[in-house]
């Protein structure tokens, strides 16, 4: 339940990014090409991390790595909320896409592979998709849409995204021992 809750909250946190990032940058006088390059940087960082994800996940305690990734994700959204006018900070924000999306998604898949028997993994992945992307994506878009207010609520929208990740980190922190025990090789 803890992992599925964290996945739901992380997806909620990404909803304003996928929906409003470009508009947020334009609202702060960035050129469309700058927005495009920043989005591309995030995708490249994501691809690189996907390549190394299995090695990273196996090198660290699962719950400690998950907690770290969630806190970095919260920091990503908070930096975006507070320092949108700083291009160097935006570059860091976009490099953190590797953690907030690629690492956390890889960790979710790792969890499904280890926590469910082989015959149930397809159903577990469908459940993950329904909870994280179905419910999380829908709630994240509804809430961020209500907060956005034509760009005037941009800071609040991304601060809320940070709060979702912080809440996910709290949930994982309270259950870290059971999460680590579940993820230890038998």
Secondary structure, 3 states (H helix, E strand, C coil): CHHHHHHHHHHHHHHHHHHHHHHHHHHCCCCHHHHHHHHHHHHHHHHHHHHHHHHHHHHCCHHHHHHHHHHHHHHHHHHHHHCCCCHHHHHHHHHCHHHHHHHHHHHHHHHHHHHCCHHHHHHHHHHHHHHHHHHHHHHHHHHHHHHHHHHCCHHHHHHHHHHHHHHHHHHHHHCHHHHHHHHCCC
